[in-house]
């Protein structure tokens, strides 16, 4: 298949591209290489992809309306995996317009490209952040998600609504995956695992929010990628049992699906830090701080629907995953 992969210089994007290339797909990777974090890390991820004959890289912003329209018209993609987004919850407090440009305008351009080019299936990254103020655990796709607590979350919820609209109006099959706290080698420098590892190795204290009383459904990147590819291969279809009088947020009478993808195993933040300490052989000094605006205290994914759809649920333990990240970090930064 010929696949457009946006966010190809991200760590999920790079890992997804490597898997697709290994099985023989043609991958056109797109990224704007913005400076939200270290551009050299993004470039080094790309350097792992560029030697593959089935890979081409295009530097382009998904918010570039004309550029995206030209790309879709010229390339005739079979399927699209849309991972590009302005990430980060706290960053949205200072830079709200960046989220609208990338996550709303950019997603519109993706949908329009798919519509006009006759793309077979659009798979896109949503987020566990859409659950916002929900406290019923575990989070289920069948529950409403109408109380976001960050602009990032609101844009991801908007993506799901926009995707449903295109599935309804134009019959475009769309599948959204709500990623739960993804981590692993080549990960983002603004994420807790990276920040904690760097600080501990440098002998600096780590900032631990909500006084450590947080839980996250940490999900290893290889598990996320396995889910993305399995979902890509099963094109979204209408739910024959859908009852519009009792509308199910996760499915529809049009080719639209939304799934959680998480480890189904919430880990207390202090246990997560303990795993990092064990992997590094060094204790962390902790600054215990209040909950930050936009954060939620706990995430926990119900993954029954994903398992039923594609026969897979994530299962990598944090001990394994953190060990692999620390090994990569030490090798990459020579520390």
Secondary structure as UniProt FT lines:
FT   STRAND          2..6
FT   TURN            8..9
FT   HELIX           11..22
FT   TURN            23..24
FT   STRAND          26..31
FT   TURN            35..36
FT   HELIX           39..50
FT   TURN            53..54
FT   STRAND          55..59
FT   TURN            62..63
FT   HELIX           65..75
FT   STRAND          79..82
FT   HELIX           91..94
FT   HELIX           96..99
FT   HELIX           100..105
FT   HELIX           106..117
FT   STRAND          121..127
FT   HELIX           128..131
FT   TURN            132..133
FT   TURN            141..142
FT   HELIX           151..170
FT   STRAND          174..179
FT   STRAND          182..183
FT   TURN            185..186
FT   TURN            189..190
FT   HELIX           192..201
FT   TURN            202..203
FT   STRAND          206..208
FT   HELIX           209..212
FT   STRAND          215..216
FT   STRAND          219..220
FT   HELIX           221..233
FT   TURN            240..241
FT   HELIX           244..246
FT   TURN            249..250
FT   STRAND          256..261
FT   STRAND          267..268
FT   HELIX           269..280
FT   STRAND          286..288
FT   TURN            293..294
FT   HELIX           304..310
FT   HELIX           318..333
//
